[in-house]
Amino acid sequence: PPPMSKFASTKLPSFTPQEINLPLAPGNNFHDDPIVRRNHKRAQHMKVVNGVSVMTSFPVTYTQPPTYTRLESTTEVASEQTYTPPWLTGDNVLRFDCYFKEAVQESPVETVRVRKCVIIFHTEDKTIQVRDLPQPNSGMTHGTLIKRHRIPVDGQIDSADEEFFDVPHLAVGQDVCMYGKRFHIVSCDPSTRNYLNQQGYHTAPNEDWPADDEFTTRSQHRAKTEQLTKKMMTPIDMELKRHHEYGACGRTSKPTPVSIAAAQQFYQSSGKTLAFLAVWDDRASFGGELRRLRLNYYLEDDTVEVLELATPGRDAGAKILVRQRVPRPPPDSSFENRSILDHVNKEASQQLTFGVKMDYGFLTSEDFQIGSTIRIHGKDFFIYNCDQFTRNYYAQDLKRPLASPIDIDKHYNQNVFHPPQAVPPPHDGIGSEEDSLSNWKHLLMRPPKKNHTKWFRDAGKTLKFILQMVPGKNPAIEEEGRHFILTYFMEDDTMQIDELGVKNSGIIGGRFLKRQKLKWTHPDGTQSTYQPEDFQVGGVISILSKQYRIVSTDLHTDKLLNGVEDGTELEEVKNLVIHFKKTIQQKFPRVQEAFRAIGHGNGSIDVEELIAFFRTINVAIKREDAKTILQLYDTNHSGALEFNEFVLLMQGDDYCENMDELAMSTRSVHLSGHPVDASTTKQMAEAAEHNQLSNRTRLVLKQFRDKVSQRRINTIEIFRMLNGVAPNSRLTEQEFRKGVKDLLHMLLPEEDLRILCRVFFPGGASCTLAQFTTIMND
């Protein structure tokens, strides 16, 4: 048979002998059935080599399950070969360094700028990519100038005889024009040079980068700056240099002698601590006290730590000063009002202080002595004792024994210090003075406390005065003849001023000063709030730097100033009587019990007993009000309420219906033991009978409504049930009686049933739905 084409899609299973060549025809692919497969793993065609994904073999063949390989002919099976991708051969990418010149407009430094680039040529598909190289501190962006693709020579695009750039077009020392930009190739990398030599191309030696104006200027400036930096390097700069070196790589180029000494001190004295006991007398400041402290001096790095000892009200271990190096104060007291930075010597250098040197150094072990005072950050600490290790260290190592301990209690108890008393600041004018003073006294803001006793006693009491403005040293015309009304509120000692209008004078009446508290100044300079006794007719008062003369006052104000209580209006007396009767109705079920309780069994109620009863129910009543009540109901003018008068008081229009009806009966009246006239007895009997009937009617009607409510029937449904099938939609008394007994099953006495009929059927007339609904909803 004729040989098969190279591209024929004929495959051969790997387990089939090579002499049996079965074409991939319909019906011959049984070996590819997934049911027949013994291995269902997904084959991997790629693997990672040197960070690049490559194919494992080309073409790919499998051993299990049976797979196919492409046949080159009908007689031979293509042998399995190892294929190396072109991008792993190492000579597929050629790199050429080049540049192009760019004109610079409106620049005093440069006219032409050199842009450094790189040309990357891919030999596998002859594509070219041009990238712009980064130039430090140039302010120019870098990246891809020309994307990877085949670039035509001389810009011949879509022409029949187009020619693309190839290896012969790229040579060191030549110019290449790509899309209007002329690139000059100055060099290539060694791998590119080897590839060109192997291909037989002559490669010129590499050239240097050209220097433009801006590059030259920047290089000269950098060299000059470095030269000046070396000459102007100060000790502080050296310290900063070491600091940056340590931050960058964790070590310095050359340790200083001070650092070496500090390291030796750390290794020799590591873990050794000098402990001193000291006190800090802060009683001179507000809220200060005598505080006992512990000073720890660490020999390894000359740092100081201040801790607080356990005292009543304070826990031990609180840090007054964290561990740090403490600058030594100057011998004079000039350090108190100066900052630490004022004592810094900028010309010197010192290790571990960020390149600066303190004027007097830092505290060391030689500065601590028993009986001496050490000043740390503006606070004086008196040292009075130390531990045994500290004493041994001073005696053996420093050859300077410490003094004996000092009795600090005896030392500080000789002069008892009295702390200054806190004085409230003057009022700033914002808000009320009482509110500001309350906020000053307490940490948490609280509203000022009111004098409730005065508030209830003087509630509603006002004093009114007529004022006339007193002209000053330089009086104005409009000040003459101005009159005001001053209203003083006794409940909170506030006042307000209203001006009286004068016709044809240009003075408009109205509010002159809003309600507020005002103070006046005494001759000794103290101030106090205006009180009622400060207002006298004919006197002069000062209000907000203005003088006013009190011209007159009214009768009510005269009575209050003279201590005479003004009478109460009849409307207020009526309100007191109503409150009195409601309280009696709630507390006592019978009238005689209330009369005996208020009168204490004396047979009458006088003014004192009436006032005492009002006080028990927390009602403030004046004596004049109590007398007015007695005068209104004391018919025999005996000066006290007898039982029949008390009954008439309780029998007003708003007589309480909750009290027992027997309390108003004739028998109850006779039980009091006081004689009453016949007319009063008859009236009381009629009232008791009417009251009894009303209570009974209300009780029976309530039972009827509760029964209807239990049946869960609305008013319209119960009316229809009681009415039956009456064509006129009216309910008669006979139907109502039958429905109450048969439908609602209410076993009411005949007397109660007659009461219900009188309510629903007044005068024997029939009841309509509207009337029935009104009675049920009342």
KOLNU-476269 format. One line per field, with one value per residue (C-alpha): x, y, z. Coordinates in nm, 3 decimals, padded with zeros to 5 digits. Layout:
u = X; ...
v = Y; ...
w = Z; ...
This chain:
u = 00.000; 00.112; 00.283; 00.054; 00.089; 00.302; 00.002; -00.237; -00.421; -00.329; -00.232; -00.094; -00.149; 00.173; 00.086; 00.015; 00.300; 00.456; 00.398; 00.023; -00.061; -00.427; -00.554; -00.765; -01.085; -01.438; -01.465; -01.090; -01.080; -01.194; -00.861; -00.944; -01.261; -01.252; -01.404; -01.105; -00.849; -00.664; -00.508; -00.710; -00.439; -00.416; -00.097; 00.146; 00.293; 00.486; 00.749; 00.943; 01.308; 01.508; 01.185; 01.038; 00.758; 00.872; 00.724; 00.848; 00.868; 00.759; 00.551; 00.410; 00.367; 00.223; 00.286; -00.030; -00.305; -00.248; -00.198; -00.112; 00.184; 00.177; 00.317; 00.549; 00.475; 00.289; 00.601; 00.779; 00.669; 00.827; 01.093; 01.065; 01.306; 01.402; 01.296; 01.456; 01.245; 01.414; 01.387; 01.615; 01.899; 02.061; 02.126; 01.775; 01.787; 02.036; 02.085; 02.224; 02.274; 02.188; 02.076; 01.891; 01.914; 01.613; 01.590; 01.516; 01.327; 01.341; 01.609; 01.910; 02.103; 02.081; 01.980; 02.007; 01.932; 02.069; 01.812; 01.971; 01.787; 01.831; 01.731; 01.623; 01.621; 01.453; 01.609; 01.325; 01.071; 01.291; 01.089; 01.238; 01.159; 01.305; 01.315; 01.417; 01.684; 01.626; 01.852; 01.872; 01.771; 01.689; 01.316; 01.244; 01.015; 01.142; 00.977; 00.892; 00.934; 00.848; 00.655; 00.782; 00.697; 00.864; 00.973; 00.991; 01.302; 01.257; 00.894; 00.774; 00.439; 00.197; 00.421; 00.475; 00.854; 00.865; 01.184; 01.210; 01.501; 01.728; 02.065; 02.272; 02.095; 02.210; 02.578; 02.781; 02.866; 02.583; 02.262; 01.924; 01.608; 01.287; 00.965; 01.134; 01.375; 01.743; 01.916; 02.295; 02.419; 02.712; 02.761; 02.627; 02.651; 02.905; 02.646; 02.532; 02.891; 02.961; 02.647; 02.741; 03.094; 02.962; 02.733; 03.024; 02.937; 03.207; 03.139; 03.306; 03.434; 03.197; 03.176; 03.126; 02.804; 02.802; 02.781; 02.514; 02.500; 02.267; 02.465; 02.789; 02.638; 02.488; 02.812; 03.014; 02.764; 02.768; 03.148; 03.161; 02.901; 03.088; 03.411; 03.245; 03.075; 03.406; 03.556; 03.252; 03.191; 03.138; 03.123; 02.746; 02.745; 02.973; 02.733; 02.441; 02.643; 02.699; 02.332; 02.231; 02.490; 02.354; 01.998; 02.091; 02.309; 02.301; 02.659; 02.889; 03.206; 03.421; 03.302; 03.398; 03.603; 03.298; 03.098; 03.375; 03.386; 03.008; 03.019; 03.293; 03.092; 02.783; 02.967; 03.145; 02.841; 02.552; 02.281; 02.427; 02.184; 02.224; 01.903; 01.836; 01.537; 01.418; 01.122; 00.960; 00.798; 00.525; 00.304; 00.365; 00.150; -00.226; -00.317; 00.048; 00.180; 00.495; 00.571; 00.823; 01.021; 01.290; 01.570; 01.735; 02.066; 02.180; 02.561; 02.555; 02.437; 02.414; 02.032; 01.799; 01.453; 01.219; 00.952; 00.694; 00.684; 00.370; 00.200; -00.158; -00.372; -00.099; 00.027; 00.392; 00.564; 00.412; 00.672; 00.740; 01.025; 01.092; 01.444; 01.653; 01.967; 01.907; 02.093; 02.285; 02.137; 02.363; 02.499; 02.282; 01.903; 01.897; 01.785; 01.439; 01.294; 01.492; 01.434; 01.674; 01.748; 01.888; 02.169; 02.270; 02.613; 02.574; 02.948; 03.043; 02.954; 02.861; 02.762; 02.409; 02.262; 02.184; 02.504; 02.477; 02.652; 02.487; 02.643; 02.689; 02.673; 02.446; 02.397; 02.648; 02.701; 02.917; 02.616; 02.417; 02.486; 02.274; 02.150; 02.180; 01.905; 01.904; 01.706; 01.552; 01.352; 01.259; 01.170; 01.381; 01.440; 01.594; 01.797; 01.783; 01.882; 02.008; 02.041; 02.342; 02.472; 02.489; 02.685; 02.934; 02.978; 03.057; 03.289; 03.481; 03.475; 03.457; 03.642; 03.385; 03.155; 02.803; 02.657; 02.420; 02.044; 01.831; 01.502; 01.282; 00.969; 01.142; 01.297; 00.966; 00.744; 00.933; 00.766; 00.403; 00.312; -00.036; -00.139; -00.295; -00.670; -00.844; -01.031; -01.289; -01.204; -01.418; -01.726; -01.656; -02.009; -02.107; -02.412; -02.519; -02.270; -02.421; -02.379; -02.015; -01.939; -02.094; -01.881; -01.570; -01.643; -01.701; -01.507; -01.826; -02.057; -02.368; -02.659; -02.666; -02.885; -03.198; -03.336; -03.661; -03.779; -03.759; -03.904; -04.220; -04.251; -04.216; -04.353; -04.552; -04.454; -04.334; -04.232; -04.292; -04.130; -04.144; -03.795; -03.669; -03.330; -03.088; -02.880; -02.506; -02.219; -02.271; -02.645; -02.809; -03.136; -03.313; -03.221; -03.446; -03.799; -03.751; -03.953; -03.929; -04.111; -03.881; -04.027; -03.846; -03.920; -03.877; -03.864; -03.517; -03.402; -03.417; -03.544; -03.650; -03.703; -03.966; -03.965; -04.278; -04.344; -04.390; -04.599; -04.438; -04.094; -03.942; -03.920; -04.085; -04.192; -04.105; -03.853; -03.546; -03.360; -03.441; -03.495; -03.164; -02.976; -02.798; -02.536; -02.446; -02.110; -02.064; -01.836; -01.568; -01.561; -01.755; -02.058; -02.388; -02.715; -03.003; -03.246; -03.597; -03.470; -03.235; -03.532; -03.661; -03.883; -03.669; -03.345; -03.105; -02.990; -02.717; -02.788; -02.526; -02.346; -02.675; -02.837; -03.210; -03.428; -03.720; -04.023; -04.309; -04.450; -04.790; -04.992; -04.914; -04.540; -04.580; -04.750; -04.480; -04.201; -04.375; -04.430; -04.807; -04.934; -05.177; -05.517; -05.582; -05.829; -06.157; -06.053; -05.753; -05.976; -06.209; -05.918; -05.810; -06.163; -06.183; -05.845; -05.955; -06.276; -06.099; -05.846; -06.124; -06.305; -05.991; -05.885; -06.215; -06.519; -06.755; -06.801; -06.805; -06.470; -06.316; -06.467; -06.333; -05.986; -05.943; -06.095; -05.915; -06.251; -06.307; -06.650; -06.530; -06.250; -06.064; -05.805; -05.501; -05.650; -05.739; -05.387; -05.236; -05.448; -05.334; -04.973; -05.023; -05.132; -04.831; -05.035; -04.899; -05.184; -05.165; -05.348; -05.553; -05.672; -05.773; -05.967; -06.144; -06.259; -06.396; -06.577; -06.744; -06.885; -06.918; -07.291; -07.323; -07.006; -06.855; -06.502; -06.493; -06.663; -06.919; -07.042; -07.348; -07.133; -06.870; -07.148; -07.264; -06.900; -06.877; -07.227; -07.131; -07.205; -06.906; -07.000; -06.806; -07.024; -06.765; -06.830; -07.070; -07.427; -07.476; -07.222; -07.478; -07.778; -07.969; -07.835; -07.479; -07.553; -07.698; -07.395; -07.177; -07.343; -07.430; -07.779; -07.889; -08.208; -08.498; -08.446; -08.088; -08.187; -08.452; -08.214; -07.950; -08.202; -08.317; -07.960; -07.870; -08.169; -08.090; -07.728; -07.815; -08.035; -07.768; -07.507; -07.738; -07.826; -07.462; -07.380; -07.659; -07.577; -07.214; -07.317; -07.521; -07.233; -06.988; -07.222; -07.247; -06.870; -06.821; -07.037; -06.804; -07.101; -07.104; -07.387; -07.570; -07.572; -07.702; -07.975; -08.087; -08.082; -08.298; -08.528; -08.597; -08.776; -08.965; -09.041; -09.016; -08.652; -08.756; -08.691; -08.980; -08.958; -09.120; -08.866; -08.584; -08.690; -08.726; -08.389; -08.204; -08.342; -08.340; -08.056; -07.809; -07.905; -07.882; -08.068; -08.129; -08.367; -08.687; -08.570; -08.249; -08.445; -08.681; -08.377; -08.245; -08.586; -08.603; -08.261; -08.341; -08.715; -08.775; -09.149; -09.231; -09.138; -08.959; -08.581; -08.421; -08.078; -07.928; -08.058; -07.939; -07.591; -07.568; -07.655; -07.410; -07.121; -07.170
v = 00.000; 00.358; 00.530; 00.735; 01.104; 01.262; 01.439; 01.142; 01.098; 00.732; 00.620; 00.296; 00.158; 00.101; -00.261; -00.350; -00.505; -00.268; -00.499; -00.478; -00.126; -00.052; 00.281; 00.503; 00.410; 00.381; 00.065; 00.038; 00.264; 00.001; 00.027; 00.389; 00.293; 00.437; 00.118; -00.082; 00.161; 00.046; 00.383; 00.703; 00.946; 01.278; 01.285; 01.575; 01.729; 02.010; 02.036; 02.326; 02.359; 02.659; 02.839; 02.783; 02.538; 02.304; 01.996; 01.661; 01.504; 01.576; 01.400; 01.261; 00.888; 00.689; 00.334; 00.293; 00.317; 00.246; 00.567; 00.664; 00.817; 00.996; 00.784; 00.944; 00.667; 00.341; 00.136; 00.312; 00.446; 00.777; 00.716; 00.897; 01.192; 01.440; 01.786; 02.102; 02.419; 02.709; 02.935; 02.695; 02.681; 02.991; 03.168; 03.266; 03.619; 03.882; 04.195; 04.521; 04.840; 05.155; 05.515; 05.789; 06.163; 06.368; 06.742; 06.943; 07.267; 07.563; 07.426; 07.631; 07.318; 07.098; 07.110; 06.742; 06.449; 06.098; 05.820; 05.482; 05.178; 04.807; 04.615; 04.255; 04.036; 03.693; 03.454; 03.199; 03.434; 03.736; 03.971; 04.280; 04.458; 04.795; 04.895; 05.222; 05.171; 05.339; 05.635; 05.716; 06.066; 06.171; 06.226; 06.028; 05.727; 05.397; 05.092; 04.942; 05.178; 04.927; 04.611; 04.276; 04.217; 04.198; 04.546; 04.636; 04.801; 05.169; 05.155; 04.953; 04.832; 04.628; 04.638; 04.347; 04.337; 04.426; 04.343; 04.291; 04.344; 04.044; 03.970; 04.136; 04.468; 04.482; 04.552; 04.740; 05.092; 05.118; 05.323; 05.155; 05.348; 05.210; 05.399; 05.734; 05.697; 05.649; 05.418; 05.394; 05.054; 05.093; 04.743; 04.391; 04.133; 03.841; 03.577; 03.789; 03.843; 03.466; 03.392; 03.646; 03.509; 03.153; 03.271; 03.436; 03.798; 04.049; 04.234; 04.563; 04.639; 04.798; 05.177; 05.402; 05.577; 05.936; 06.206; 06.470; 06.813; 06.711; 06.396; 06.590; 06.862; 06.608; 06.411; 06.722; 06.832; 06.488; 06.478; 06.826; 06.736; 06.424; 06.620; 06.887; 06.622; 06.460; 06.792; 06.908; 06.578; 06.665; 06.431; 06.456; 06.352; 06.063; 05.953; 05.973; 05.780; 05.500; 05.509; 05.465; 05.190; 05.004; 05.043; 04.921; 04.617; 04.576; 04.686; 04.985; 05.013; 05.102; 05.107; 05.412; 05.394; 05.504; 05.212; 04.971; 05.109; 05.084; 04.720; 04.639; 04.806; 04.604; 04.269; 04.349; 04.489; 04.298; 04.229; 04.457; 04.713; 04.975; 05.026; 05.343; 05.443; 05.801; 06.029; 06.289; 06.573; 06.705; 06.853; 07.207; 07.146; 07.103; 06.745; 06.651; 06.427; 06.267; 05.967; 05.693; 05.566; 05.322; 05.438; 05.162; 05.248; 04.991; 04.972; 04.803; 05.112; 05.395; 05.410; 05.509; 05.376; 05.515; 05.289; 05.362; 05.171; 05.030; 05.289; 05.318; 05.384; 05.309; 04.986; 04.897; 04.881; 05.184; 05.349; 05.714; 05.716; 05.451; 05.322; 05.583; 05.791; 06.102; 06.425; 06.576; 06.914; 07.221; 07.328; 07.642; 07.662; 07.781; 07.438; 07.476; 07.712; 07.583; 07.296; 07.003; 07.114; 07.439; 07.239; 07.060; 07.137; 07.121; 07.135; 06.816; 06.453; 06.184; 05.823; 05.694; 06.046; 06.079; 06.267; 06.544; 06.604; 06.728; 07.021; 06.837; 06.475; 06.214; 06.082; 05.817; 05.611; 05.889; 06.125; 05.906; 05.961; 05.901; 06.233; 06.408; 06.536; 06.438; 06.640; 06.429; 06.611; 06.895; 06.677; 06.653; 06.306; 06.282; 05.960; 05.821; 05.452; 05.174; 04.795; 04.586; 04.519; 04.892; 04.951; 04.675; 04.812; 05.163; 05.035; 04.773; 04.893; 05.270; 05.282; 05.534; 05.401; 05.541; 05.721; 05.566; 05.547; 05.849; 05.830; 05.986; 05.997; 06.205; 06.424; 06.516; 06.526; 06.819; 07.069; 06.988; 07.122; 07.257; 07.228; 07.532; 07.557; 07.540; 07.856; 07.844; 08.057; 08.358; 08.296; 08.335; 08.447; 08.130; 07.966; 08.015; 08.059; 07.772; 07.533; 07.633; 07.600; 07.252; 07.141; 07.277; 07.084; 06.747; 06.549; 06.442; 06.725; 06.746; 06.988; 07.231; 07.132; 07.337; 07.451; 07.257; 07.381; 07.739; 07.647; 07.496; 07.764; 08.062; 07.913; 08.176; 08.462; 08.769; 09.117; 09.409; 09.751; 10.062; 10.192; 10.519; 10.545; 10.774; 10.985; 10.933; 11.179; 11.243; 11.191; 11.148; 11.313; 10.983; 10.863; 11.117; 11.009; 10.639; 10.411; 10.035; 09.752; 09.512; 09.169; 08.966; 08.590; 08.468; 08.101; 08.125; 08.485; 08.588; 08.917; 09.067; 09.428; 09.560; 09.919; 10.131; 10.304; 10.682; 10.836; 11.080; 11.022; 10.762; 10.511; 10.181; 09.968; 09.601; 09.360; 09.551; 09.270; 08.900; 08.690; 08.615; 08.634; 08.961; 09.053; 09.376; 09.475; 09.548; 09.828; 09.570; 09.441; 09.117; 09.033; 08.871; 08.796; 09.041; 08.939; 09.074; 09.286; 09.472; 09.646; 09.943; 10.219; 10.529; 10.334; 10.313; 09.984; 09.918; 09.680; 09.629; 09.963; 10.157; 10.323; 10.287; 10.442; 10.241; 10.469; 10.255; 09.906; 09.735; 09.612; 09.245; 09.317; 09.518; 09.223; 08.979; 09.213; 09.266; 08.892; 08.903; 08.617; 08.724; 08.557; 08.287; 08.322; 08.131; 07.926; 07.794; 07.716; 07.522; 07.315; 07.239; 07.125; 06.898; 06.742; 06.702; 06.522; 06.289; 06.192; 06.119; 05.904; 05.699; 05.649; 05.597; 05.386; 05.570; 05.936; 05.886; 05.705; 05.996; 06.246; 06.060; 06.015; 06.383; 06.519; 06.262; 06.176; 06.528; 06.568; 06.853; 06.954; 07.280; 07.467; 07.292; 06.946; 07.042; 07.170; 06.856; 06.635; 06.826; 06.779; 06.402; 06.391; 06.609; 06.917; 07.258; 07.469; 07.807; 07.894; 08.153; 07.883; 07.652; 07.935; 08.012; 07.647; 07.650; 07.980; 07.843; 07.529; 07.639; 07.725; 07.783; 07.995; 07.785; 07.800; 07.424; 07.169; 06.950; 06.620; 06.754; 07.032; 06.774; 06.568; 06.872; 06.930; 06.576; 06.595; 06.842; 06.811; 06.583; 06.351; 06.026; 05.730; 05.474; 05.533; 05.306; 05.428; 05.351; 05.623; 05.885; 05.723; 05.859; 05.583; 05.681; 06.040; 05.942; 05.722; 06.028; 06.130; 06.486; 06.625; 06.737; 06.905; 06.724; 06.889; 06.778; 06.423; 06.409; 06.541; 06.291; 06.003; 06.100; 06.133; 05.794; 05.626; 05.784; 05.690; 05.330; 05.298; 05.445; 05.206; 04.909; 05.015; 05.053; 04.709; 04.526; 04.697; 04.596; 04.232; 04.243; 04.390; 04.133; 03.851; 03.980; 04.019; 03.657; 03.538; 03.725; 03.882; 04.239; 04.484; 04.432; 04.052; 04.052; 04.299; 04.068; 03.766; 03.943; 04.095; 03.768; 03.813; 04.131; 04.315; 04.665; 04.620; 04.729; 04.544; 04.521; 04.466; 04.119; 04.005; 04.144; 03.953; 03.629; 03.673; 03.746; 03.429; 03.185; 03.309; 03.465; 03.233; 03.513; 03.418; 03.769; 03.855; 04.027; 04.352; 04.352; 04.263; 04.556; 04.784; 04.668; 04.724; 05.079; 05.145; 05.003; 05.081; 05.413; 05.477; 05.131; 05.232; 04.993; 05.018; 05.077; 04.956; 05.304; 05.337; 04.985; 05.060; 05.386; 05.221; 04.934; 05.165; 05.420
w = 00.000; -00.053; 00.238; 00.462; 00.488; 00.754; 00.900; 00.901; 01.224; 01.263; 01.613; 01.742; 02.091; 02.278; 02.358; 01.993; 01.796; 01.548; 01.249; 01.310; 01.208; 01.263; 01.135; 01.359; 01.183; 01.318; 01.523; 01.591; 01.895; 02.146; 02.326; 02.422; 02.605; 02.960; 03.096; 02.969; 03.126; 03.433; 03.527; 03.529; 03.643; 03.464; 03.264; 03.320; 03.004; 03.178; 03.446; 03.599; 03.499; 03.626; 03.709; 03.360; 03.271; 02.990; 02.824; 02.954; 02.602; 02.249; 02.128; 02.454; 02.498; 02.785; 02.894; 03.101; 02.995; 02.624; 02.433; 02.078; 01.900; 01.568; 01.281; 01.022; 00.773; 00.744; 00.792; 01.078; 01.411; 01.510; 01.768; 02.100; 02.108; 02.374; 02.263; 02.409; 02.381; 02.207; 02.513; 02.709; 02.458; 02.613; 02.285; 02.194; 02.346; 02.231; 02.441; 02.304; 02.507; 02.317; 02.361; 02.178; 02.222; 02.326; 02.284; 02.601; 02.573; 02.813; 03.047; 03.161; 03.257; 02.945; 02.579; 02.487; 02.711; 02.660; 02.717; 02.788; 02.650; 02.585; 02.270; 02.331; 02.016; 02.029; 01.778; 01.783; 01.623; 01.539; 01.760; 01.919; 02.245; 02.350; 02.717; 02.880; 03.148; 03.488; 03.570; 03.943; 04.058; 03.702; 03.749; 03.428; 03.412; 03.268; 03.121; 02.783; 02.488; 02.211; 02.283; 02.161; 01.797; 01.456; 01.358; 00.983; 00.849; 00.759; 00.865; 00.561; 00.684; 00.476; 00.170; -00.062; -00.017; 00.353; 00.540; 00.916; 01.150; 01.189; 01.349; 01.072; 01.134; 01.497; 01.548; 01.807; 01.690; 01.438; 01.440; 01.419; 01.328; 01.474; 01.427; 01.386; 01.680; 01.607; 01.854; 01.870; 01.991; 02.229; 02.371; 02.416; 02.688; 02.672; 02.576; 02.281; 02.169; 02.181; 01.980; 01.712; 01.688; 01.647; 01.368; 01.189; 01.252; 01.331; 01.659; 01.736; 02.086; 02.339; 02.362; 02.666; 02.747; 02.631; 02.898; 02.862; 03.028; 03.305; 03.389; 03.404; 03.624; 03.861; 03.886; 03.962; 04.225; 04.386; 04.396; 04.544; 04.805; 04.908; 04.939; 05.152; 05.364; 05.450; 05.551; 05.750; 05.936; 06.305; 06.605; 06.600; 06.234; 06.316; 06.588; 06.347; 06.090; 06.339; 06.425; 06.059; 06.010; 06.308; 06.184; 05.835; 05.914; 06.293; 06.356; 06.319; 06.116; 06.419; 06.782; 06.981; 07.301; 07.497; 07.359; 07.448; 07.803; 07.834; 07.721; 07.973; 08.248; 08.152; 08.164; 08.492; 08.680; 08.524; 08.784; 09.051; 09.191; 09.464; 09.666; 09.866; 10.078; 10.030; 10.093; 09.873; 10.066; 09.838; 10.110; 09.988; 09.678; 09.677; 09.769; 09.823; 10.099; 10.238; 10.015; 10.092; 09.792; 09.689; 09.454; 09.249; 09.083; 08.823; 08.801; 08.461; 08.270; 08.533; 08.515; 08.798; 08.885; 09.154; 09.308; 09.576; 09.904; 10.061; 10.282; 10.414; 10.110; 09.855; 09.701; 09.667; 09.330; 09.163; 08.940; 09.007; 08.753; 08.491; 08.451; 08.269; 08.289; 08.496; 08.414; 08.701; 08.805; 08.821; 09.159; 09.162; 09.138; 08.778; 08.665; 08.811; 08.549; 08.253; 08.016; 07.983; 07.628; 07.769; 07.931; 07.613; 07.471; 07.095; 07.029; 07.215; 07.163; 07.411; 07.362; 07.431; 07.428; 07.055; 06.985; 07.246; 07.576; 07.892; 08.075; 08.404; 08.293; 08.453; 08.804; 08.912; 09.225; 09.373; 09.388; 09.630; 10.001; 10.312; 10.443; 10.106; 09.878; 09.511; 09.262; 08.982; 08.717; 08.950; 09.253; 09.570; 09.718; 10.066; 10.115; 10.471; 10.443; 10.211; 10.203; 10.313; 09.960; 09.893; 10.216; 10.129; 09.777; 09.900; 10.176; 09.972; 09.610; 09.646; 09.983; 10.110; 10.384; 10.405; 10.708; 10.961; 10.889; 10.976; 11.170; 10.907; 11.125; 11.391; 11.123; 10.953; 11.263; 11.414; 11.184; 11.114; 10.773; 10.710; 10.345; 10.185; 10.180; 09.845; 09.752; 09.474; 09.172; 09.086; 08.874; 08.502; 08.421; 08.231; 08.386; 08.745; 09.024; 09.227; 08.934; 08.879; 09.252; 09.263; 08.968; 09.143; 09.465; 09.299; 09.043; 08.868; 08.771; 08.987; 08.979; 09.272; 09.566; 09.620; 09.952; 09.932; 10.271; 10.157; 09.819; 09.970; 10.237; 10.003; 09.682; 09.495; 09.726; 09.542; 09.650; 09.418; 09.437; 09.222; 09.141; 09.002; 08.831; 09.014; 08.772; 08.794; 08.784; 08.414; 08.383; 08.047; 07.965; 07.916; 08.267; 08.433; 08.501; 08.425; 08.654; 08.693; 08.869; 09.057; 09.127; 09.394; 09.410; 09.766; 09.671; 09.510; 09.583; 09.218; 09.079; 08.752; 08.645; 08.404; 08.282; 08.275; 07.947; 07.938; 07.666; 07.424; 07.582; 07.352; 07.642; 07.553; 07.845; 07.874; 08.021; 08.141; 08.322; 08.302; 08.613; 08.785; 09.112; 09.183; 09.441; 09.613; 09.757; 10.127; 10.252; 10.343; 09.984; 10.035; 09.824; 09.912; 09.736; 09.779; 10.056; 10.130; 10.420; 10.182; 10.018; 10.217; 10.085; 10.033; 10.016; 09.723; 09.574; 09.318; 09.031; 08.761; 08.823; 08.821; 09.123; 09.187; 09.459; 09.599; 09.570; 09.698; 09.730; 09.748; 10.048; 09.985; 09.996; 10.320; 10.486; 10.379; 10.495; 10.832; 10.884; 10.841; 10.627; 10.363; 10.341; 10.087; 09.803; 09.817; 09.515; 09.705; 10.006; 09.779; 09.647; 10.004; 10.096; 09.789; 09.872; 10.237; 10.140; 09.893; 10.157; 10.410; 10.156; 10.087; 10.450; 10.638; 10.541; 10.782; 10.863; 11.240; 11.224; 11.035; 11.281; 11.585; 11.428; 11.334; 11.658; 11.877; 12.045; 12.176; 12.012; 11.783; 11.545; 11.614; 11.408; 11.552; 11.491; 11.134; 11.066; 11.221; 10.993; 10.681; 10.788; 10.817; 10.452; 10.346; 10.257; 10.363; 10.500; 10.660; 10.977; 10.792; 10.549; 10.835; 11.000; 10.672; 10.640; 10.995; 10.934; 10.620; 10.788; 11.152; 11.149; 11.524; 11.540; 11.815; 11.670; 11.601; 11.374; 11.546; 11.405; 11.220; 11.068; 10.967; 10.801; 10.605; 10.498; 10.366; 10.206; 09.936; 09.566; 09.518; 09.804; 09.776; 09.687; 09.799; 10.169; 10.354; 10.330; 10.698; 10.775; 10.667; 10.826; 11.124; 11.342; 11.263; 11.351; 11.689; 11.756; 11.770; 12.099; 11.991; 11.951; 11.606; 11.499; 11.323; 10.985; 10.970; 11.062; 10.788; 10.525; 10.626; 10.611; 10.262; 10.146; 10.290; 10.120; 09.785; 09.823; 09.904; 09.597; 09.372; 09.501; 09.452; 09.099; 09.011; 09.156; 08.971; 08.641; 08.685; 08.735; 08.416; 08.214; 08.353; 08.255; 07.901; 07.887; 07.998; 07.711; 07.470; 07.294; 07.172; 07.238; 06.906; 06.939; 07.297; 07.196; 06.914; 07.145; 07.401; 07.136; 06.962; 06.629; 06.712; 06.385; 06.537; 06.667; 07.014; 07.336; 07.583; 07.956; 07.932; 07.668; 07.875; 08.187; 07.991; 07.818; 08.143; 08.299; 08.004; 07.781; 08.025; 08.314; 08.572; 08.891; 09.018; 09.302; 09.203; 09.360; 09.149; 08.836; 08.895; 08.933; 08.590; 08.434; 08.574; 08.415; 08.069; 08.061; 08.240; 08.267; 08.121; 07.762; 07.528; 07.471; 07.134; 07.021; 07.060; 07.417; 07.503; 07.364; 07.556; 07.887; 07.832; 07.743; 08.024
